[in-house]
Amino acid sequence: MRTLCSSTLIGEALLAMFAGLVAMQLSSVSTATIWIVTGIVMALCIALCGMINRPGAVAVGWALQIGLIASGFILPTMFGLGVVFAGLWWCSVHYGRKVDEFKAARAAAEAAAVPV
């Protein structure tokens, strides 16, 4: 799960950087505000990569997805991109947990099969 979620978060950090560049050109919001918000989002994405297995990290990831979709009010393209990354986040969490459960079950079966 950690690998899948981290990949999604790194993609989101890059998306935030590029969206900040575009928003600077198209939006009436000040450049400083755009870069502060972009920097916070990028830092949150990268910090969250290291905390995926901790309690509450997935919930923070969902809040990040909602914020990404909400950024569509500043840059309309972000509505669509936010939905895409929310879907990627769901897939990463859902299938990551399934893979982790499968690996744990396989390790338990191998441990039980080894004669002592």
N, CA, C and O atoms as a GROMACS GRO file, in nm:
protein
  464
    1MET      N    1   0.082  -0.118   0.000
    1MET     CA    2   0.000   0.000   0.000
    1MET      C    3   0.087   0.124   0.000
    1MET      O    4   0.055   0.224  -0.064
    2ARG      N    5   0.196   0.117   0.072
    2ARG     CA    6   0.283   0.234   0.082
    2ARG      C    7   0.336   0.277  -0.054
    2ARG      O    8   0.341   0.396  -0.084
    3THR      N    9   0.374   0.182  -0.136
    3THR     CA   10   0.429   0.213  -0.268
    3THR      C   11   0.324   0.276  -0.358
    3THR      O   12   0.349   0.378  -0.423
    4LEU      N   13   0.205   0.217  -0.360
    4LEU     CA   14   0.099   0.271  -0.445
    4LEU      C   15   0.057   0.411  -0.401
    4LEU      O   16   0.044   0.500  -0.485
    5CYS      N   17   0.036   0.430  -0.274
    5CYS     CA   18  -0.007   0.560  -0.223
    5CYS      C   19   0.103   0.666  -0.242
    5CYS      O   20   0.074   0.780  -0.276
    6SER      N   21   0.227   0.626  -0.220
    6SER     CA   22   0.337   0.721  -0.238
    6SER      C   23   0.349   0.765  -0.384
    6SER      O   24   0.378   0.881  -0.412
    7SER      N   25   0.328   0.672  -0.475
    7SER     CA   26   0.333   0.708  -0.617
    7SER      C   27   0.224   0.809  -0.652
    7SER      O   28   0.249   0.905  -0.725
    8THR      N   29   0.106   0.788  -0.599
    8THR     CA   30  -0.004   0.882  -0.623
    8THR      C   31   0.029   1.019  -0.564
    8THR      O   32   0.005   1.121  -0.627
    9LEU      N   33   0.084   1.021  -0.443
    9LEU     CA   34   0.115   1.147  -0.377
    9LEU      C   35   0.227   1.224  -0.448
    9LEU      O   36   0.222   1.347  -0.456
   10ILE      N   37   0.327   1.154  -0.499
   10ILE     CA   38   0.433   1.221  -0.573
   10ILE      C   39   0.376   1.281  -0.702
   10ILE      O   40   0.412   1.393  -0.739
   11GLY      N   41   0.288   1.207  -0.768
   11GLY     CA   42   0.220   1.262  -0.886
   11GLY      C   43   0.140   1.386  -0.853
   11GLY      O   44   0.136   1.481  -0.930
   12GLU      N   45   0.075   1.384  -0.738
   12GLU     CA   46  -0.003   1.501  -0.696
   12GLU      C   47   0.087   1.620  -0.664
   12GLU      O   48   0.052   1.734  -0.693
   13ALA      N   49   0.202   1.595  -0.605
   13ALA     CA   50   0.295   1.705  -0.577
   13ALA      C   51   0.340   1.770  -0.708
   13ALA      O   52   0.346   1.893  -0.717
   14LEU      N   53   0.371   1.689  -0.807
   14LEU     CA   54   0.409   1.745  -0.938
   14LEU      C   55   0.292   1.819  -1.002
   14LEU      O   56   0.311   1.926  -1.061
   15LEU      N   57   0.173   1.763  -0.991
   15LEU     CA   58   0.055   1.828  -1.045
   15LEU      C   59   0.033   1.964  -0.978
   15LEU      O   60   0.000   2.062  -1.044
   16ALA      N   61   0.052   1.969  -0.846
   16ALA     CA   62   0.034   2.095  -0.774
   16ALA      C   63   0.134   2.199  -0.822
   16ALA      O   64   0.099   2.316  -0.837
   17MET      N   65   0.257   2.157  -0.846
   17MET     CA   66   0.358   2.252  -0.895
   17MET      C   67   0.318   2.307  -1.031
   17MET      O   68   0.322   2.428  -1.053
   18PHE      N   69   0.280   2.219  -1.123
   18PHE     CA   70   0.242   2.265  -1.256
   18PHE      C   71   0.113   2.347  -1.252
   18PHE      O   72   0.100   2.444  -1.327
   19ALA      N   73   0.020   2.310  -1.166
   19ALA     CA   74  -0.104   2.387  -1.153
   19ALA      C   75  -0.075   2.527  -1.098
   19ALA      O   76  -0.139   2.624  -1.137
   20GLY      N   77   0.023   2.536  -1.008
   20GLY     CA   78   0.062   2.667  -0.956
   20GLY      C   79   0.117   2.756  -1.066
   20GLY      O   80   0.088   2.876  -1.071
   21LEU      N   81   0.196   2.698  -1.155
   21LEU     CA   82   0.249   2.775  -1.268
   21LEU      C   83   0.137   2.825  -1.360
   21LEU      O   84   0.139   2.939  -1.405
   22VAL      N   85   0.042   2.739  -1.387
   22VAL     CA   86  -0.070   2.777  -1.474
   22VAL      C   87  -0.160   2.879  -1.404
   22VAL      O   88  -0.202   2.977  -1.464
   23ALA      N   89  -0.188   2.856  -1.276
   23ALA     CA   90  -0.274   2.947  -1.201
   23ALA      C   91  -0.213   3.087  -1.192
   23ALA      O   92  -0.286   3.186  -1.190
   24MET      N   93  -0.082   3.094  -1.187
   24MET     CA   94  -0.016   3.224  -1.183
   24MET      C   95  -0.049   3.306  -1.308
   24MET      O   96  -0.065   3.428  -1.300
   25GLN      N   97  -0.060   3.240  -1.421
   25GLN     CA   98  -0.085   3.309  -1.546
   25GLN      C   99  -0.234   3.337  -1.569
   25GLN      O  100  -0.269   3.438  -1.630
   26LEU      N  101  -0.321   3.250  -1.521
   26LEU     CA  102  -0.463   3.261  -1.554
   26LEU      C  103  -0.550   3.319  -1.445
   26LEU      O  104  -0.662   3.362  -1.473
   27SER      N  105  -0.504   3.320  -1.323
   27SER     CA  106  -0.588   3.356  -1.210
   27SER      C  107  -0.566   3.500  -1.166
   27SER      O  108  -0.461   3.560  -1.191
   28SER      N  109  -0.667   3.554  -1.099
   28SER     CA  110  -0.655   3.688  -1.043
   28SER      C  111  -0.600   3.685  -0.900
   28SER      O  112  -0.583   3.790  -0.838
   29VAL      N  113  -0.574   3.566  -0.848
   29VAL     CA  114  -0.517   3.550  -0.714
   29VAL      C  115  -0.369   3.589  -0.718
   29VAL      O  116  -0.301   3.565  -0.818
   30SER      N  117  -0.320   3.649  -0.611
   30SER     CA  118  -0.182   3.696  -0.610
   30SER      C  119  -0.082   3.581  -0.623
   30SER      O  120  -0.109   3.468  -0.580
   31THR      N  121   0.031   3.612  -0.682
   31THR     CA  122   0.135   3.512  -0.705
   31THR      C  123   0.186   3.454  -0.573
   31THR      O  124   0.209   3.334  -0.563
   32ALA      N  125   0.202   3.539  -0.472
   32ALA     CA  126   0.252   3.491  -0.343
   32ALA      C  127   0.155   3.390  -0.281
   32ALA      O  128   0.198   3.289  -0.227
   33THR      N  129   0.025   3.418  -0.289
   33THR     CA  130  -0.074   3.326  -0.234
   33THR      C  131  -0.071   3.192  -0.306
   33THR      O  132  -0.077   3.086  -0.244
   34ILE      N  133  -0.060   3.198  -0.438
   34ILE     CA  134  -0.055   3.074  -0.516
   34ILE      C  135   0.065   2.991  -0.475
   34ILE      O  136   0.052   2.870  -0.457
   35TRP      N  137   0.182   3.052  -0.461
   35TRP     CA  138   0.303   2.976  -0.428
   35TRP      C  139   0.302   2.926  -0.284
   35TRP      O  140   0.356   2.819  -0.256
   36ILE      N  141   0.242   3.002  -0.194
   36ILE     CA  142   0.232   2.954  -0.055
   36ILE      C  143   0.143   2.831  -0.048
   36ILE      O  144   0.179   2.731   0.014
   37VAL      N  145   0.026   2.838  -0.112
   37VAL     CA  146  -0.066   2.724  -0.111
   37VAL      C  147  -0.004   2.605  -0.184
   37VAL      O  148  -0.014   2.492  -0.137
   38THR      N  149   0.060   2.631  -0.298
   38THR     CA  150   0.125   2.523  -0.374
   38THR      C  151   0.235   2.458  -0.291
   38THR      O  152   0.247   2.336  -0.290
   39GLY      N  153   0.315   2.537  -0.224
   39GLY     CA  154   0.423   2.485  -0.140
   39GLY      C  155   0.370   2.400  -0.025
   39GLY      O  156   0.426   2.295   0.007
   40ILE      N  157   0.261   2.444   0.036
   40ILE     CA  158   0.201   2.368   0.146
   40ILE      C  159   0.148   2.234   0.094
   40ILE      O  160   0.168   2.130   0.158
   41VAL      N  161   0.080   2.237  -0.021
   41VAL     CA  162   0.026   2.113  -0.078
   41VAL      C  163   0.139   2.017  -0.114
   41VAL      O  164   0.130   1.898  -0.087
   42MET      N  165   0.244   2.069  -0.176
   42MET     CA  166   0.356   1.983  -0.214
   42MET      C  167   0.424   1.924  -0.091
   42MET      O  168   0.456   1.805  -0.089
   43ALA      N  169   0.446   2.005   0.012
   43ALA     CA  170   0.509   1.956   0.135
   43ALA      C  171   0.421   1.851   0.203
   43ALA      O  172   0.471   1.752   0.255
   44LEU      N  173   0.289   1.874   0.202
   44LEU     CA  174   0.198   1.777   0.262
   44LEU      C  175   0.201   1.645   0.187
   44LEU      O  176   0.202   1.538   0.248
   45CYS      N  177   0.205   1.651   0.055
   45CYS     CA  178   0.211   1.528  -0.026
   45CYS      C  179   0.338   1.449   0.006
   45CYS      O  180   0.333   1.328   0.025
   46ILE      N  181   0.449   1.518   0.012
   46ILE     CA  182   0.576   1.449   0.035
   46ILE      C  183   0.585   1.397   0.178
   46ILE      O  184   0.634   1.286   0.200
   47ALA      N  185   0.538   1.475   0.275
   47ALA     CA  186   0.539   1.429   0.414
   47ALA      C  187   0.447   1.309   0.433
   47ALA      O  188   0.477   1.217   0.508
   48LEU      N  189   0.334   1.311   0.363
   48LEU     CA  190   0.238   1.202   0.375
   48LEU      C  191   0.292   1.072   0.317
   48LEU      O  192   0.250   0.964   0.358
   49CYS      N  193   0.383   1.082   0.221
   49CYS     CA  194   0.445   0.961   0.165
   49CYS      C  195   0.513   0.878   0.273
   49CYS      O  196   0.508   0.755   0.270
   50GLY      N  197   0.576   0.944   0.367
   50GLY     CA  198   0.647   0.873   0.473
   50GLY      C  199   0.558   0.828   0.587
   50GLY      O  200   0.603   0.753   0.674
   51MET      N  201   0.432   0.873   0.589
   51MET     CA  202   0.344   0.841   0.701
   51MET      C  203   0.225   0.755   0.660
   51MET      O  204   0.127   0.748   0.735
   52ILE      N  205   0.231   0.690   0.546
   52ILE     CA  206   0.117   0.616   0.493
   52ILE      C  207   0.068   0.508   0.589
   52ILE      O  208  -0.053   0.489   0.602
   53ASN      N  209   0.156   0.438   0.656
   53ASN     CA  210   0.115   0.328   0.743
   53ASN      C  211   0.074   0.372   0.883
   53ASN      O  212   0.043   0.288   0.968
   54ARG      N  213   0.074   0.500   0.907
   54ARG     CA  214   0.036   0.550   1.040
   54ARG      C  215  -0.113   0.576   1.047
   54ARG      O  216  -0.177   0.601   0.944
   55PRO      N  217  -0.170   0.570   1.167
   55PRO     CA  218  -0.314   0.596   1.181
   55PRO      C  219  -0.349   0.738   1.136
   55PRO      O  220  -0.280   0.834   1.170
   56GLY      N  221  -0.455   0.750   1.061
   56GLY     CA  222  -0.502   0.881   1.017
   56GLY      C  223  -0.442   0.930   0.886
   56GLY      O  224  -0.490   1.028   0.831
   57ALA      N  225  -0.340   0.863   0.836
   57ALA     CA  226  -0.274   0.910   0.714
   57ALA      C  227  -0.366   0.898   0.593
   57ALA      O  228  -0.365   0.986   0.506
   58VAL      N  229  -0.442   0.793   0.588
   58VAL     CA  230  -0.534   0.775   0.474
   58VAL      C  231  -0.642   0.883   0.478
   58VAL      O  232  -0.682   0.935   0.373
   59ALA      N  233  -0.690   0.918   0.597
   59ALA     CA  234  -0.790   1.024   0.610
   59ALA      C  235  -0.733   1.158   0.565
   59ALA      O  236  -0.801   1.236   0.499
   60VAL      N  237  -0.609   1.186   0.601
   60VAL     CA  238  -0.544   1.310   0.556
   60VAL      C  239  -0.530   1.307   0.404
   60VAL      O  240  -0.546   1.410   0.338
   61GLY      N  241  -0.500   1.191   0.349
   61GLY     CA  242  -0.492   1.177   0.204
   61GLY      C  243  -0.625   1.207   0.137
   61GLY      O  244  -0.628   1.272   0.032
   62TRP      N  245  -0.735   1.161   0.197
   62TRP     CA  246  -0.867   1.192   0.143
   62TRP      C  247  -0.896   1.341   0.151
   62TRP      O  248  -0.954   1.398   0.058
   63ALA      N  249  -0.856   1.405   0.260
   63ALA     CA  250  -0.875   1.550   0.273
   63ALA      C  251  -0.795   1.624   0.166
   63ALA      O  252  -0.840   1.724   0.111
   64LEU      N  253  -0.678   1.572   0.136
   64LEU     CA  254  -0.596   1.631   0.029
   64LEU      C  255  -0.666   1.619  -0.106
   64LEU      O  256  -0.662   1.711  -0.187
   65GLN      N  257  -0.730   1.504  -0.129
   65GLN     CA  258  -0.803   1.484  -0.255
   65GLN      C  259  -0.919   1.583  -0.267
   65GLN      O  260  -0.942   1.639  -0.374
   66ILE      N  261  -0.990   1.604  -0.158
   66ILE     CA  262  -1.102   1.699  -0.158
   66ILE      C  263  -1.050   1.840  -0.184
   66ILE      O  264  -1.112   1.918  -0.258
   67GLY      N  265  -0.938   1.873  -0.121
   67GLY     CA  266  -0.878   2.005  -0.145
   67GLY      C  267  -0.834   2.022  -0.288
   67GLY      O  268  -0.846   2.131  -0.345
   68LEU      N  269  -0.783   1.917  -0.348
   68LEU     CA  270  -0.740   1.923  -0.488
   68LEU      C  271  -0.860   1.946  -0.580
   68LEU      O  272  -0.851   2.025  -0.674
   69ILE      N  273  -0.969   1.879  -0.552
   69ILE     CA  274  -1.090   1.900  -0.632
   69ILE      C  275  -1.143   2.043  -0.610
   69ILE      O  276  -1.186   2.109  -0.705
   70ALA      N  277  -1.139   2.089  -0.485
   70ALA     CA  278  -1.187   2.224  -0.455
   70ALA      C  279  -1.102   2.332  -0.520
   70ALA      O  280  -1.150   2.443  -0.543
   71SER      N  281  -0.977   2.301  -0.550
   71SER     CA  282  -0.892   2.400  -0.616
   71SER      C  283  -0.941   2.430  -0.758
   71SER      O  284  -0.892   2.522  -0.823
   72GLY      N  285  -1.038   2.353  -0.805
   72GLY     CA  286  -1.100   2.380  -0.933
   72GLY      C  287  -1.173   2.512  -0.937
   72GLY      O  288  -1.201   2.563  -1.046
   73PHE      N  289  -1.204   2.570  -0.822
   73PHE     CA  290  -1.266   2.702  -0.820
   73PHE      C  291  -1.168   2.811  -0.862
   73PHE      O  292  -1.209   2.917  -0.909
   74ILE      N  293  -1.039   2.785  -0.847
   74ILE     CA  294  -0.936   2.879  -0.892
   74ILE      C  295  -0.893   2.846  -1.033
   74ILE      O  296  -0.880   2.934  -1.118
   75LEU      N  297  -0.871   2.719  -1.059
   75LEU     CA  298  -0.828   2.670  -1.190
   75LEU      C  299  -0.921   2.558  -1.231
   75LEU      O  300  -0.906   2.445  -1.184
   76PRO      N  301  -1.019   2.585  -1.319
   76PRO     CA  302  -1.124   2.488  -1.350
   76PRO      C  303  -1.075   2.350  -1.394
   76PRO      O  304  -1.144   2.251  -1.372
   77THR      N  305  -0.960   2.341  -1.455
   77THR     CA  306  -0.906   2.212  -1.498
   77THR      C  307  -0.884   2.120  -1.378
   77THR      O  308  -0.887   1.998  -1.393
   78MET      N  309  -0.863   2.177  -1.262
   78MET     CA  310  -0.834   2.097  -1.144
   78MET      C  311  -0.954   2.015  -1.098
   78MET      O  312  -0.936   1.917  -1.026
   79PHE      N  313  -1.075   2.054  -1.138
   79PHE     CA  314  -1.190   1.969  -1.105
   79PHE      C  315  -1.169   1.830  -1.163
   79PHE      O  316  -1.180   1.730  -1.092
   80GLY      N  317  -1.139   1.824  -1.291
   80GLY     CA  318  -1.119   1.695  -1.358
   80GLY      C  319  -0.997   1.622  -1.307
   80GLY      O  320  -1.002   1.502  -1.281
   81LEU      N  321  -0.886   1.695  -1.294
   81LEU     CA  322  -0.764   1.632  -1.245
   81LEU      C  323  -0.779   1.585  -1.101
   81LEU      O  324  -0.725   1.481  -1.063
   82GLY      N  325  -0.852   1.662  -1.022
   82GLY     CA  326  -0.876   1.622  -0.883
   82GLY      C  327  -0.955   1.493  -0.874
   82GLY      O  328  -0.927   1.408  -0.790
   83VAL      N  329  -1.054   1.478  -0.962
   83VAL     CA  330  -1.133   1.355  -0.964
   83VAL      C  331  -1.046   1.237  -1.007
   83VAL      O  332  -1.057   1.127  -0.952
   84VAL      N  333  -0.959   1.260  -1.104
   84VAL     CA  334  -0.868   1.154  -1.149
   84VAL      C  335  -0.777   1.110  -1.034
   84VAL      O  336  -0.761   0.990  -1.011
   85PHE      N  337  -0.718   1.206  -0.964
   85PHE     CA  338  -0.628   1.169  -0.854
   85PHE      C  339  -0.704   1.111  -0.736
   85PHE      O  340  -0.650   1.028  -0.664
   86ALA      N  341  -0.828   1.153  -0.713
   86ALA     CA  342  -0.909   1.090  -0.608
   86ALA      C  343  -0.934   0.944  -0.643
   86ALA      O  344  -0.931   0.857  -0.556
   87GLY      N  345  -0.959   0.916  -0.771
   87GLY     CA  346  -0.975   0.778  -0.815
   87GLY      C  347  -0.847   0.698  -0.798
   87GLY      O  348  -0.850   0.583  -0.754
   88LEU      N  349  -0.735   0.760  -0.832
   88LEU     CA  350  -0.606   0.693  -0.811
   88LEU      C  351  -0.580   0.667  -0.663
   88LEU      O  352  -0.528   0.562  -0.626
   89TRP      N  353  -0.617   0.763  -0.579
   89TRP     CA  354  -0.599   0.746  -0.435
   89TRP      C  355  -0.684   0.629  -0.385
   89TRP      O  356  -0.637   0.547  -0.307
   90TRP      N  357  -0.811   0.622  -0.429
   90TRP     CA  358  -0.897   0.512  -0.388
   90TRP      C  359  -0.837   0.379  -0.432
   90TRP      O  360  -0.831   0.285  -0.353
   91CYS      N  361  -0.792   0.371  -0.557
   91CYS     CA  362  -0.731   0.247  -0.606
   91CYS      C  363  -0.607   0.211  -0.526
   91CYS      O  364  -0.588   0.094  -0.491
   92SER      N  365  -0.524   0.310  -0.496
   92SER     CA  366  -0.402   0.284  -0.420
   92SER      C  367  -0.434   0.229  -0.282
   92SER      O  368  -0.370   0.134  -0.237
   93VAL      N  369  -0.530   0.289  -0.214
   93VAL     CA  370  -0.566   0.244  -0.080
   93VAL      C  371  -0.633   0.107  -0.086
   93VAL      O  372  -0.597   0.017  -0.010
   94HIS      N  373  -0.729   0.092  -0.174
   94HIS     CA  374  -0.807  -0.032  -0.182
   94HIS      C  375  -0.718  -0.151  -0.221
   94HIS      O  376  -0.714  -0.252  -0.151
   95TYR      N  377  -0.648  -0.139  -0.333
   95TYR     CA  378  -0.567  -0.251  -0.380
   95TYR      C  379  -0.439  -0.267  -0.299
   95TYR      O  380  -0.388  -0.378  -0.287
   96GLY      N  381  -0.388  -0.160  -0.244
   96GLY     CA  382  -0.272  -0.171  -0.156
   96GLY      C  383  -0.303  -0.253  -0.033
   96GLY      O  384  -0.222  -0.335   0.010
   97ARG      N  385  -0.421  -0.231   0.024
   97ARG     CA  386  -0.461  -0.309   0.142
   97ARG      C  387  -0.480  -0.457   0.105
   97ARG      O  388  -0.443  -0.546   0.181
   98LYS      N  389  -0.538  -0.482  -0.013
   98LYS     CA  390  -0.557  -0.621  -0.056
   98LYS      C  391  -0.422  -0.691  -0.074
   98LYS      O  392  -0.407  -0.806  -0.033
   99VAL      N  393  -0.326  -0.623  -0.134
   99VAL     CA  394  -0.194  -0.682  -0.153
   99VAL      C  395  -0.126  -0.707  -0.019
   99VAL      O  396  -0.065  -0.811   0.002
  100ASP      N  397  -0.138  -0.610   0.073
  100ASP     CA  398  -0.079  -0.628   0.205
  100ASP      C  399  -0.141  -0.746   0.279
  100ASP      O  400  -0.070  -0.823   0.344
  101GLU      N  401  -0.274  -0.761   0.269
  101GLU     CA  402  -0.342  -0.875   0.333
  101GLU      C  403  -0.298  -1.007   0.271
  101GLU      O  404  -0.277  -1.105   0.342
  102PHE      N  405  -0.284  -1.009   0.139
  102PHE     CA  406  -0.240  -1.130   0.070
  102PHE      C  407  -0.099  -1.169   0.114
  102PHE      O  408  -0.071  -1.286   0.141
  103LYS      N  409  -0.010  -1.069   0.121
  103LYS     CA  410   0.128  -1.098   0.163
  103LYS      C  411   0.132  -1.149   0.306
  103LYS      O  412   0.208  -1.241   0.337
  104ALA      N  413   0.052  -1.090   0.394
  104ALA     CA  414   0.049  -1.135   0.533
  104ALA      C  415  -0.005  -1.277   0.544
  104ALA      O  416   0.047  -1.357   0.621
  105ALA      N  417  -0.109  -1.309   0.467
  105ALA     CA  418  -0.165  -1.444   0.469
  105ALA      C  419  -0.065  -1.545   0.415
  105ALA      O  420  -0.053  -1.656   0.467
  106ARG      N  421   0.005  -1.507   0.310
  106ARG     CA  422   0.104  -1.599   0.252
  106ARG      C  423   0.221  -1.621   0.348
  106ARG      O  424   0.269  -1.734   0.362
  107ALA      N  425   0.265  -1.515   0.415
  107ALA     CA  426   0.375  -1.529   0.512
  107ALA      C  427   0.332  -1.617   0.630
  107ALA      O  428   0.411  -1.697   0.680
  108ALA      N  429   0.206  -1.602   0.674
  108ALA     CA  430   0.156  -1.685   0.784
  108ALA      C  431   0.146  -1.832   0.741
  108ALA      O  432   0.177  -1.922   0.819
  109ALA      N  433   0.103  -1.856   0.617
  109ALA     CA  434   0.094  -1.993   0.567
  109ALA      C  435   0.232  -2.055   0.555
  109ALA      O  436   0.250  -2.173   0.587
  110GLU      N  437   0.330  -1.978   0.509
  110GLU     CA  438   0.467  -2.030   0.497
  110GLU      C  439   0.525  -2.057   0.634
  110GLU      O  440   0.597  -2.156   0.653
  111ALA      N  441   0.496  -1.972   0.730
  111ALA     CA  442   0.547  -1.991   0.866
  111ALA      C  443   0.486  -2.117   0.929
  111ALA      O  444   0.553  -2.189   1.003
  112ALA      N  445   0.358  -2.142   0.900
  112ALA     CA  446   0.290  -2.259   0.956
  112ALA      C  447   0.339  -2.389   0.890
  112ALA      O  448   0.334  -2.496   0.950
  113ALA      N  449   0.384  -2.378   0.766
  113ALA     CA  450   0.427  -2.497   0.691
  113ALA      C  451   0.570  -2.538   0.723
  113ALA      O  452   0.608  -2.652   0.694
  114VAL      N  453   0.648  -2.453   0.781
  114VAL     CA  454   0.787  -2.484   0.811
  114VAL      C  455   0.792  -2.574   0.935
  114VAL      O  456   0.742  -2.537   1.041
  115PRO      N  457   0.852  -2.692   0.922
  115PRO     CA  458   0.862  -2.782   1.039
  115PRO      C  459   0.963  -2.727   1.139
  115PRO      O  460   1.066  -2.671   1.102
  116VAL      N  461   0.932  -2.744   1.265
  116VAL     CA  462   1.019  -2.693   1.372
  116VAL      C  463   1.103  -2.803   1.429
  116VAL      O  464   1.183  -2.779   1.519
   0.00000   0.00000   0.00000
